[in-house]
């Protein structure tokens, strides 16, 4: 009679473990700076090192301010032969993590602007808000409407992003 009870206990433990493992995995989110699957390399019109000056971000970082082209300063443009390598390395920055709280909701600071032939673009900036380094990633439509974004503090991601900028651009990041 012990054998069925042991089997039942063992089955219950295994099922509980599997259930917990699946639920725990579901709590992970993908935070990558760029997704290569989103666009074909031939759709890229330009990749630029930019500075986006947005005082609203510092005054009220949770406000999702409308993108304003007047706040954008192009510092340098990447050579088109480097697009594929740059985007490949950019797409590797990030990973799976638990839910990271939003720090900012709009761009500010130095970063990268990837523009597409259809007028859409991806803007990635690094700034400091309330003494916290944060990174903003926004994907926009051709009429500058934000499709999706995240603005988090992830020091390793920021360091990797700044190292990538230093590798491909002559300008120093702040």
Backbone as CSV, one residue per row, in Angstrom:
resi,resn,N_x,N_y,N_z,CA_x,CA_y,CA_z,C_x,C_y,C_z
1,UNK,0.804,-1.193,0.000,0.000,0.000,0.000,0.852,1.265,0.000
2,UNK,2.121,1.169,0.403,2.991,2.332,0.421,3.337,2.792,-0.982
3,UNK,3.447,1.889,-1.897,3.873,2.221,-3.244,2.958,3.241,-3.923
4,UNK,1.629,3.100,-3.912,0.761,4.108,-4.530,0.872,5.464,-3.834
5,UNK,1.049,5.488,-2.498,1.164,6.757,-1.779,2.474,7.462,-2.144
6,UNK,3.541,6.701,-2.263,4.829,7.283,-2.627,4.761,7.816,-4.065
7,UNK,4.141,7.035,-4.942,3.996,7.472,-6.323,3.172,8.757,-6.392
8,UNK,2.076,8.807,-5.640,1.227,9.997,-5.612,2.005,11.199,-5.068
9,UNK,2.748,11.009,-4.005,3.539,12.083,-3.425,4.604,12.567,-4.414
10,UNK,5.291,11.644,-5.037,6.317,11.982,-6.020,5.703,12.734,-7.208
11,UNK,4.562,12.264,-7.697,3.877,12.918,-8.820,3.450,14.333,-8.446
12,UNK,2.939,14.501,-7.258,2.517,15.819,-6.789,3.702,16.778,-6.704
13,UNK,4.824,16.305,-6.190,6.022,17.133,-6.092,6.535,17.527,-7.474
14,UNK,6.571,16.577,-8.389,7.026,16.874,-9.753,6.107,17.883,-10.435
15,UNK,4.804,17.685,-10.319,3.839,18.604,-10.910,3.983,20.001,-10.316
16,UNK,4.139,20.081,-9.000,4.316,21.378,-8.337,5.577,22.081,-8.824
17,UNK,6.659,21.326,-8.955,7.910,21.902,-9.442,7.746,22.444,-10.857
18,UNK,7.138,21.666,-11.737,6.938,22.097,-13.112,6.029,23.325,-13.196
19,UNK,4.985,23.329,-12.408,4.069,24.459,-12.392,4.785,25.715,-11.925
20,UNK,5.568,25.620,-10.863,6.301,26.765,-10.340,7.337,27.241,-11.358
21,UNK,8.022,26.335,-12.024,9.040,26.700,-13.012,8.408,27.448,-14.183
22,UNK,7.256,27.017,-14.641,6.583,27.685,-15.750,6.077,29.058,-15.342
23,UNK,5.509,29.185,-14.178,5.011,30.463,-13.693,6.179,31.423,-13.505
24,UNK,7.280,30.947,-12.955,8.445,31.795,-12.741,8.995,32.290,-14.074
25,UNK,9.031,31.457,-15.096,9.506,31.861,-16.412,8.589,32.925,-17.012
26,UNK,7.310,32.810,-16.755,6.348,33.771,-17.294,6.552,35.158,-16.690
27,UNK,7.251,35.277,-15.577,7.504,36.576,-14.963,8.682,37.292,-15.598
28,UNK,9.396,36.634,-16.491,10.531,37.257,-17.155,10.055,38.059,-18.361
29,UNK,10.726,39.169,-18.603,10.413,40.042,-19.723,11.660,40.205,-20.574
30,UNK,11.456,40.479,-21.855,12.574,40.738,-22.750,12.838,42.234,-22.797
31,UNK,14.048,42.608,-22.481,14.483,43.986,-22.608,15.710,43.981,-23.507
32,UNK,15.517,44.137,-24.800,16.610,44.239,-25.758,16.535,45.620,-26.401
33,UNK,17.692,46.174,-26.727,17.711,47.511,-27.307,17.215,47.543,-28.740
34,UNK,17.380,46.434,-29.457,16.965,46.417,-30.846,16.588,44.990,-31.233
35,UNK,15.602,44.863,-32.113,15.182,43.556,-32.602,15.462,43.481,-34.096
36,UNK,16.386,42.612,-34.479,16.733,42.469,-35.890,15.563,41.995,-36.733
37,UNK,14.634,41.281,-36.135,13.482,40.755,-36.870,12.497,41.843,-37.263
38,UNK,12.561,43.014,-36.611,11.604,44.080,-36.891,11.751,44.665,-38.288
39,UNK,12.989,44.814,-38.734,13.240,45.470,-40.020,14.340,44.749,-40.781
40,UNK,14.235,44.754,-42.081,15.305,44.258,-42.933,16.369,45.359,-43.020
41,UNK,17.617,44.966,-43.130,18.713,45.933,-43.173,18.557,46.906,-44.338
42,UNK,17.906,46.454,-45.424,17.696,47.322,-46.589,16.690,48.441,-46.301
43,UNK,15.906,48.308,-45.234,14.927,49.336,-44.878,15.532,50.483,-44.076
44,UNK,16.787,50.315,-43.626,17.443,51.339,-42.821,17.856,52.488,-43.713
45,UNK,17.433,53.668,-43.363,17.829,54.850,-44.118,19.088,55.479,-43.526
46,UNK,19.155,55.525,-42.171,20.299,56.166,-41.540,20.394,55.756,-40.074
47,UNK,21.617,55.681,-39.569,21.866,55.465,-38.149,22.749,56.611,-37.682
48,UNK,22.283,57.332,-36.671,22.989,58.527,-36.227,23.204,58.520,-34.720
49,UNK,24.317,59.106,-34.321,24.566,59.427,-32.922,23.892,60.774,-32.693
50,UNK,23.051,60.860,-31.680,22.256,62.074,-31.460,22.308,62.504,-30.006
51,UNK,21.898,63.749,-29.813,21.630,64.260,-28.479,20.206,64.787,-28.516
52,UNK,19.364,64.283,-27.630,17.969,64.715,-27.564,17.820,65.517,-26.274
53,UNK,17.518,66.786,-26.402,17.440,67.680,-25.244,15.980,67.813,-24.834
54,UNK,15.649,67.199,-23.697,14.264,67.132,-23.242,14.188,67.466,-21.753
55,UNK,14.057,68.745,-21.394,13.995,69.103,-19.970,12.791,68.500,-19.239
56,UNK,11.714,68.178,-19.953,10.549,67.559,-19.324,10.932,66.241,-18.665
57,UNK,11.855,65.516,-19.310,12.299,64.230,-18.790,12.921,64.382,-17.403
58,UNK,13.677,65.454,-17.185,14.318,65.669,-15.889,13.333,66.193,-14.856
59,UNK,12.394,67.052,-15.290,11.419,67.629,-14.367,10.347,66.627,-13.963
60,UNK,9.880,65.847,-14.915,8.831,64.868,-14.659,9.103,63.623,-15.501
61,UNK,9.998,62.742,-15.042,10.418,61.600,-15.866,9.301,60.623,-16.217
62,UNK,8.206,60.622,-15.465,7.130,59.680,-15.768,6.192,60.192,-16.853
63,UNK,6.340,61.459,-17.269,5.497,62.011,-18.320,6.008,61.554,-19.682
64,UNK,5.118,61.017,-20.478,5.485,60.566,-21.815,5.304,61.738,-22.776
65,UNK,6.389,62.514,-22.944,6.330,63.695,-23.799,6.327,63.300,-25.272
66,UNK,5.601,64.050,-26.068,5.552,63.834,-27.511,6.938,64.081,-28.106
67,UNK,7.345,63.252,-29.050,8.622,63.429,-29.732,8.620,64.760,-30.461
68,UNK,9.713,65.508,-30.346,9.848,66.811,-30.980,11.173,66.856,-31.736
69,UNK,11.112,66.915,-33.056,12.313,66.907,-33.882,13.202,68.114,-33.573
70,UNK,12.629,69.194,-33.060,13.406,70.390,-32.715,14.370,70.130,-31.555
71,UNK,14.120,69.110,-30.769,14.971,68.785,-29.619,16.119,67.848,-29.986
72,UNK,16.158,67.423,-31.235,17.140,66.437,-31.692,18.319,67.118,-32.387
73,UNK,19.522,66.780,-31.945,20.741,67.270,-32.576,21.522,66.053,-33.061
74,UNK,21.772,65.982,-34.367,22.558,64.882,-34.937,24.033,65.226,-34.762
75,UNK,24.763,64.362,-34.058,26.175,64.586,-33.790,27.075,63.937,-34.839
76,UNK,26.659,62.752,-35.303,27.473,62.012,-36.264,26.590,60.959,-36.923
77,UNK,26.902,60.622,-38.169,26.156,59.598,-38.905,27.067,58.415,-39.185
78,UNK,26.539,57.221,-38.964,27.301,55.990,-39.174,27.416,55.691,-40.662
79,UNK,28.565,55.182,-41.067,28.798,54.753,-42.438,27.876,53.569,-42.734
80,UNK,27.216,53.582,-43.880,26.227,52.543,-44.209,26.832,51.137,-44.253
81,UNK,28.130,51.006,-44.507,28.756,49.680,-44.510,28.782,49.052,-43.109
82,UNK,28.623,49.873,-42.089,28.665,49.386,-40.710,27.281,49.066,-40.134
83,UNK,26.212,49.332,-40.877,24.857,49.140,-40.352,24.630,47.727,-39.825
84,UNK,24.945,46.741,-40.631,24.642,45.353,-40.260,25.385,44.933,-38.992
85,UNK,26.676,45.228,-38.917,27.452,44.870,-37.720,26.966,45.625,-36.496
86,UNK,26.719,46.915,-36.670,26.254,47.735,-35.549,24.923,47.220,-35.002
87,UNK,23.961,47.007,-35.890,22.643,46.539,-35.447,22.709,45.132,-34.861
88,UNK,23.597,44.291,-35.400,23.784,42.955,-34.828,24.260,43.036,-33.387
89,UNK,25.241,43.899,-33.140,25.749,44.055,-31.774,24.718,44.749,-30.876
90,UNK,23.998,45.721,-31.431,22.970,46.422,-30.658,21.863,45.466,-30.222
91,UNK,21.514,44.520,-31.091,20.432,43.577,-30.782,20.813,42.568,-29.704
92,UNK,22.113,42.452,-29.405,22.562,41.527,-28.361,22.583,42.169,-26.975
93,UNK,22.386,43.481,-26.908,22.418,44.176,-25.623,21.056,44.041,-24.959
94,UNK,21.047,43.463,-23.781,19.815,43.256,-23.031,19.681,41.805,-22.653
95,UNK,18.448,41.373,-22.474,18.194,39.993,-22.117,16.879,39.843,-21.382
96,UNK,16.715,38.700,-20.749,15.522,38.421,-19.957,15.752,38.891,-18.536
97,UNK,14.751,39.479,-17.958,14.849,39.944,-16.577,13.455,39.943,-15.979
98,UNK,13.409,40.024,-14.677,12.128,40.212,-14.022,11.598,41.588,-14.380
99,UNK,10.427,41.895,-13.948,9.819,43.193,-14.246,10.679,44.289,-13.637
100,UNK,11.278,45.124,-14.491,12.098,46.245,-14.034,11.217,47.487,-14.053
101,UNK,11.167,48.217,-12.947,10.275,49.393,-12.917,10.712,50.479,-13.904
102,UNK,9.729,51.142,-14.498,9.995,52.245,-15.420,10.595,53.411,-14.640
103,UNK,11.641,54.015,-15.203,12.275,55.180,-14.598,11.930,56.425,-15.401
104,UNK,11.925,56.291,-16.714,11.594,57.411,-17.595,10.591,56.962,-18.647
105,UNK,9.838,57.936,-19.164,8.826,57.620,-20.175,9.022,58.370,-21.474
106,UNK,10.119,59.116,-21.583,10.416,59.804,-22.835,11.926,59.966,-22.968
107,UNK,12.394,60.205,-24.189,13.835,60.250,-24.426,14.489,61.510,-23.878
108,UNK,15.770,61.389,-23.581,16.593,62.520,-23.186,18.041,62.059,-23.180
109,UNK,18.949,62.906,-23.632,20.362,62.596,-23.545,20.944,62.086,-24.851
110,UNK,22.152,61.540,-24.735,22.888,61.043,-25.890,22.435,59.637,-26.241
111,UNK,22.386,59.341,-27.542,21.978,58.003,-27.955,22.035,57.804,-29.447
112,UNK,21.212,56.881,-29.896,21.198,56.446,-31.294,19.801,56.648,-31.880
113,UNK,19.772,57.123,-33.115,18.536,57.247,-33.870,18.676,56.385,-35.119
114,UNK,17.800,55.397,-35.248,17.763,54.536,-36.434,16.510,54.923,-37.208
115,UNK,16.700,55.479,-38.401,15.548,55.882,-39.210,15.354,54.893,-40.354
116,UNK,14.084,54.719,-40.731,13.716,53.752,-41.752,13.161,54.462,-42.984
117,UNK,13.158,53.780,-44.091,12.695,54.359,-45.356,11.234,54.789,-45.303
118,UNK,10.434,54.135,-44.473,9.016,54.488,-44.382,8.762,55.664,-43.434
119,UNK,9.819,56.248,-42.860,9.673,57.395,-41.968,9.629,57.030,-40.499
120,UNK,9.446,55.759,-40.172,9.477,55.333,-38.775,10.896,55.368,-38.244
121,UNK,11.043,55.269,-36.944,12.374,55.308,-36.358,12.401,54.696,-34.967
122,UNK,13.608,54.350,-34.536,13.872,53.867,-33.181,14.838,54.854,-32.555
123,UNK,14.519,55.313,-31.345,15.356,56.261,-30.628,15.747,55.644,-29.294
124,UNK,17.057,55.586,-29.036,17.580,55.028,-27.790,18.470,56.095,-27.166
125,UNK,18.158,56.511,-25.944,18.957,57.538,-25.280,19.316,57.111,-23.862
126,UNK,20.411,57.692,-23.370,20.864,57.466,-22.004,20.900,58.810,-21.299
127,UNK,20.302,58.866,-20.110,20.297,60.102,-19.332,20.352,59.772,-17.850
128,UNK,20.517,60.799,-17.058,20.512,60.655,-15.604,19.330,61.432,-15.051
129,UNK,18.480,60.762,-14.296,17.320,61.389,-13.680,17.367,61.085,-12.193
130,UNK,17.373,62.135,-11.383,17.445,61.976,-9.928,18.626,61.092,-9.524
131,UNK,19.781,61.349,-10.132,21.032,60.629,-9.856,20.985,59.149,-10.242
132,UNK,20.039,58.774,-11.080,19.927,57.388,-11.544,20.149,57.367,-13.053
133,UNK,21.130,56.583,-13.514,21.342,56.416,-14.957,20.222,55.551,-15.509
134,UNK,19.644,55.996,-16.617,18.539,55.241,-17.209,18.672,55.245,-18.722
135,UNK,18.041,54.270,-19.322,18.056,54.139,-20.774,16.610,54.112,-21.259
136,UNK,16.363,54.848,-22.334,15.038,54.901,-22.944,15.133,54.302,-24.330
137,UNK,14.196,53.429,-24.664,14.092,52.849,-26.002,12.674,53.094,-26.491
138,UNK,12.558,53.806,-27.600,11.251,54.090,-28.161,11.197,53.741,-29.628
139,UNK,10.132,53.093,-30.030,9.901,52.775,-31.443,8.709,53.608,-31.909
140,UNK,8.925,54.383,-32.968,7.952,55.372,-33.415,7.492,55.087,-34.837
141,UNK,6.273,55.520,-35.146,5.737,55.435,-36.506,6.242,56.623,-37.318
142,UNK,5.880,56.670,-38.577,6.324,57.754,-39.461,5.766,59.121,-39.054
143,UNK,4.668,59.153,-38.322,4.138,60.436,-37.855,4.559,60.736,-36.408
144,UNK,5.630,60.092,-35.955,6.245,60.312,-34.639,5.356,59.900,-33.464
145,UNK,4.426,58.984,-33.725,3.614,58.414,-32.657,4.347,57.212,-32.089
146,UNK,4.426,57.165,-30.788,5.172,56.075,-30.160,4.374,54.774,-30.240
147,UNK,5.038,53.722,-30.746,4.415,52.393,-30.848,4.642,51.603,-29.569
148,UNK,5.887,51.626,-29.082,6.211,50.947,-27.836,7.480,51.570,-27.269
149,UNK,7.631,51.455,-25.957,8.820,52.018,-25.333,9.060,51.350,-23.988
150,UNK,10.277,51.500,-23.495,10.570,51.245,-22.101,11.680,52.193,-21.683
151,UNK,11.685,52.559,-20.422,12.699,53.452,-19.860,13.103,52.933,-18.501
152,UNK,14.221,52.237,-18.431,14.609,51.524,-17.212,16.028,51.886,-16.782
153,UNK,16.363,51.498,-15.580,17.733,51.623,-15.095,18.330,50.223,-15.030
154,UNK,19.257,49.953,-15.929,19.935,48.668,-15.985,21.390,48.982,-16.313
155,UNK,22.237,49.157,-15.285,23.616,49.625,-15.492,24.415,48.821,-16.510
156,UNK,24.301,47.495,-16.516,25.056,46.685,-17.475,24.632,46.989,-18.904
157,UNK,23.335,47.166,-19.119,22.820,47.492,-20.446,23.351,48.848,-20.886
158,UNK,23.329,49.811,-19.991,23.812,51.157,-20.301,25.302,51.131,-20.627
159,UNK,26.077,50.415,-19.833,27.522,50.309,-20.086,27.806,49.668,-21.440
160,UNK,27.095,48.601,-21.765,27.281,47.928,-23.055,26.901,48.848,-24.214
161,UNK,25.815,49.604,-24.044,25.361,50.537,-25.075,26.391,51.641,-25.300
162,UNK,26.901,52.212,-24.225,27.899,53.274,-24.352,29.196,52.749,-24.967
163,UNK,29.583,51.519,-24.631,30.775,50.918,-25.232,30.570,50.714,-26.742
164,UNK,29.370,50.331,-27.149,29.067,50.159,-28.571,29.147,51.493,-29.309
165,UNK,28.622,52.543,-28.698,28.708,53.875,-29.300,30.175,54.274,-29.471
166,UNK,30.958,54.065,-28.436,32.384,54.404,-28.506,33.105,53.605,-29.582
167,UNK,32.675,52.390,-29.816,33.310,51.531,-30.820,33.036,52.016,-32.245
168,UNK,31.817,52.503,-32.499,31.420,52.833,-33.866,31.438,54.325,-34.199
169,UNK,31.458,55.176,-33.181,31.417,56.608,-33.423,32.647,57.271,-32.812
170,UNK,33.053,58.388,-33.424,34.237,59.102,-32.945,33.940,59.991,-31.740
171,UNK,32.716,60.407,-31.573,32.333,61.288,-30.460,32.353,60.517,-29.157
172,UNK,32.684,61.184,-28.078,32.642,60.583,-26.745,31.244,60.741,-26.168
173,UNK,30.748,59.682,-25.483,29.457,59.779,-24.818,29.669,60.445,-23.465
174,UNK,28.608,61.043,-22.969,28.692,61.759,-21.692,28.596,60.806,-20.536
